[in-house]
Amino acid sequence: MTQENIIGTPDNTRGKQGRVPPERYRWEKGQSGNPAGRPKGSISVVSELKKKLEEIPKEGNPEKKRYLDMLVIKVIKKALADGDVPMIKDIIDRIDGKAKQPTELSGEVNLPTPILVKFINKKEDVKDDEATDDLI
């Protein structure tokens, strides 16, 4: 059995990202992976802000601009008036995205080959489903 047989076969990926764990390690239907997480029906601050930014204020807004439009104008005017270079740079980065910076990797690569070989050899005489148990 090769490394491909353990990690990348259709049997353990089933067309999804990553692999599917053995039956005994899967979540029960309706069971939460994070029981102490955010309760259902709770309000997200981000979603509420997005809703509010799309609203058009009724008073003091003869041009009928959304809060979002007014906020963007205010931030740009303030950044330019104050000469706030970091803010101006941040605005430009948000428009075009940050410039990609190439990263060069150099030096020796020391992979733990003996460990990988030992792992593969150990799994050769084990069934495919059992081979994935130790990965969890």
Secondary structure as the mmCIF struct_conf table of DSSP 4:
data_model
#
loop_
_struct_conf.conf_type_id
_struct_conf.id
_struct_conf.beg_label_comp_id
_struct_conf.beg_label_asym_id
_struct_conf.beg_label_seq_id
_struct_conf.end_label_comp_id
_struct_conf.end_label_asym_id
_struct_conf.end_label_seq_id
HELX_RH_AL_P HELX_RH_AL_P1 GLN A 3 ILE A 7
BEND BEND1 GLY A 8 GLY A 8
HELX_RH_AL_P HELX_RH_AL_P2 PRO A 10 THR A 13
TURN_TY1_P TURN_TY1_P1 ARG A 14 GLY A 15
BEND BEND2 LYS A 16 GLY A 18
HELX_LH_PP_P HELX_LH_PP_P1 VAL A 20 PRO A 22
HELX_RH_3T_P HELX_RH_3T_P1 GLU A 23 TYR A 25
BEND BEND3 ARG A 26 ARG A 26
HELX_LH_PP_P HELX_LH_PP_P2 TRP A 27 GLU A 28
TURN_TY1_P TURN_TY1_P2 LYS A 29 GLY A 30
BEND BEND4 GLY A 33 GLY A 33
TURN_TY1_P TURN_TY1_P3 PRO A 35 ALA A 36
BEND BEND5 GLY A 37 GLY A 37
HELX_LH_PP_P HELX_LH_PP_P3 ARG A 38 PRO A 39
TURN_TY1_P TURN_TY1_P4 LYS A 40 GLY A 41
HELX_LH_PP_P HELX_LH_PP_P4 SER A 42 SER A 44
HELX_RH_AL_P HELX_RH_AL_P3 VAL A 45 GLU A 54
BEND BEND6 GLU A 55 GLU A 55
BEND BEND7 LYS A 58 GLY A 60
TURN_TY1_P TURN_TY1_P5 PRO A 62 GLU A 63
HELX_RH_AL_P HELX_RH_AL_P4 TYR A 67 ASP A 82
TURN_TY1_P TURN_TY1_P6 GLY A 83 GLY A 83
HELX_RH_AL_P HELX_RH_AL_P5 VAL A 85 ASP A 96
HELX_LH_PP_P HELX_LH_PP_P5 LYS A 98 LYS A 100
BEND BEND8 GLY A 107 GLY A 107
HELX_RH_AL_P HELX_RH_AL_P6 THR A 113 LYS A 123
TURN_TY1_P TURN_TY1_P7 GLU A 124 ASP A 125
BEND BEND9 VAL A 126 VAL A 126
HELX_RH_AL_P HELX_RH_AL_P7 ASP A 128 ALA A 131
TURN_TY1_P TURN_TY1_P8 THR A 132 THR A 132
HELX_RH_3T_P HELX_RH_3T_P2 ASP A 133 LEU A 135
#
